[in-house]
Amino acid sequence: MVVFSFVLAAALAAMASLRADRVRGWRRSLNPSASELPDAAFAVGRVVLFGMAGVSVFMAFQLMAASDDVEWSDDELTSAVGQATTALDGASRFGGIYGDDSGFDDEYARMIEDEVVEQGGGDSPQSGVDAVPADANTASGAAYTVTGSGAGTSFCVRVERTRSKGDDYEPPGVAGGAGTVTVPSYKFAVTSVDGDC
């Protein structure tokens, strides 16, 4: 659609650039009994055609900007993954109160995808990032192939999770005394390299 808009603009500009006597000659050859067009008609026609060409060029640039907001470029994804890795490295989160590690792959993948989108910046797409888990992932160590729609590059993001008992949370009990449940805290070490995992 962008190419069509530029081609249309070029065609309209070419039509507006035709000399009046050439158009009159074509008109006479096609319809000899037609009345002569005044010079003012050609001036108005040129203004309209150049105006339409300008609108077509404007629309082409708008379409290019819209497609940029929908798809990731290689540079945008590279920058966003690098910044997301830095932001997530050393971060900590609480785990489940029952020590259940099921669903950790989805949690890590969502964490990476959300952080990459957030680090992408205002002109980057707000979606289209996928973190696909590797087959050999465990709750303490996992790897994800991160891609962005439209980008030709991919990254392997590795997440190492270690228990941080000193940061555990112990909510108060029902009567205000000591609680019986401990919410475990975990720290993350995150690295990334170019390519799939």
N, C-alpha and C positions, 0 to 999 in steps of 0.2 A: 504494500500500500504506500509505503514511503517513496519507493522508486516511481510508482505511478504518479504520485503528487508532483515529483520533480519533473517528470516527463511532460505532464500536463502544463506545468508552469512554463517550460521551455516552448511548448507548442503555442500557448497563448501569447507569449512574448514575440515569437516569430510572426504570428498573425498580425499583431499590433504594429510590427515593423515594416509591413508591406507598404509600398508606395501607392498613393491614391490613383495615379494614372495606370498602374498595372492592374489594380482591382477594377477600374472602369473598363479597361480593355477586355478582361475576362468576362465582365458582366455583359458587354456588348456582343461578345462572341456567343454567349449562351442565350441571351435574350436581346436581340437588336432593337426591339420596340420599347425597351424599358427606359424610363426617364433618367436623366443624369442625376447623380447624387451630389449634393453640395459639399464643400470642403468642411463645413461644420459637422456634418455627419461622420466624416472620417476622424475628426478631432475627438468627438464624443466616443466613437468606437475604440480609438486608441486608449483613451482614459479608462474605459470599462475593461478592455482586455488586459492592460497592464495591472489594473486593480485586481482582476481575477487571478492573474499570475502571482501577484504578491500574496494574496490569500492562500493560494495553493502552496507556495513556499512556506508560509507560516504554519499551515496545517501539517506539512511534512515534518517540520521541526518539532511540532507538538507531538506527532506520532512517535518520533524518535525518542523524545523525552519520556513518553508514556511507556514505551517498551523498555527503556532503561530502568524505570521504576518497578518493572515486573520481573526482570531477569537479572541474575548476578553476573558481573563481569569477573574475569580471573583476578584482576587487581583488587576489586572490592572483597571477594571471598578470601583472598590471601591475607589482606589487612585485617578483616573481621576475625578470621580463625586465629591469627597471631595475637590479637588483642584479647580474644576470649580465653585463649590458653593462659595468658598472663593474669587475667582477672580471676580465673577459676583455680589457678595454682596457689595452694596454701589456704584456700577457703575451707570452711567447716560447716557441717550440717548435722542435724540430729537424725538418728535412725528411728526405726520402729520400736515401740516399747516392749514388744514381745520377741525382739531379736530375729524377726522374720526377714530374710533377705530376698524373698521372692519378689520379682518385679524390679530388681535393681537395674537390669539392662534398660528398661523403659525409663526409669528415673534418671539415669546417667544420660541417656540419649536426649531426653527432653531438656535436661540441664544444659547440655552442650548446644543443642539447637537454639534454645532461648537466648543463650549468651552470645552466640554468633550473630543472631539477628539484632540483638541490642547493640553490639559493638560495630555493626555495619554502618551506622550513621544515618542521617536524615535522608540522603538521596539513594540509599540502598533499599532493595526490596524488604518488606516486612514479613516475608514468608519464603517458602521454597528451599529451606535448608533441611537436609536429611542427615542423620547420624545413624548409620547402619552398624549394628554390633557384629563383632567377629565371632566365629563359632566357639572359640576356646575361652570365652569370658568367664570370670569368676566374680564373686561379690567383692573381693579385695583388689582385683586387677582386671581391667577391661580395656578393650581397644575398639574404636569406632571409625569407620570411613565416613568422612564428612564431605558432602557435595552440596552445591547450590544450583538451582535450576538456571540454565543458560551458561554456566561456567564450565570450561573444559578441564579445570584442575580439580584434584581431590586431595584430602589430607587425612592422615592417620593420627587420631587424637587418642592418647593413652591416659587412663585414669587409674591411679593407685590410691586405694582407700585404706587408711590406718585408724585404729581406735585411739581416741584421745580421752582416756578416763578422767583426767583432771577437768575436763570441760563438760562432763555429764550433767544432766539436769535432774534434780530430784524434786518433784512437785510436792507441796505440802499434803498431808493426809486430810481426810474428810473433817476430822475434829480440829484441824489446825496444827496437829502435831506432825511428827516425822512421817513421811510417805513411805509406801511399800514398793513403789515403782520407780525405776531409774530409766531415764531416757538417754540412750548412749549417744555420744558425740563422736563424729568422725572427721578427720582432716583429709584433704585431697591433694595429691601431687599430680599435676596435669602437664603433659608435654605433647607436642605435635610435630610431625614431619610430613614432607610432601609425599603424595602417593597413597594408594590403597593399603589397608591393613592386611 
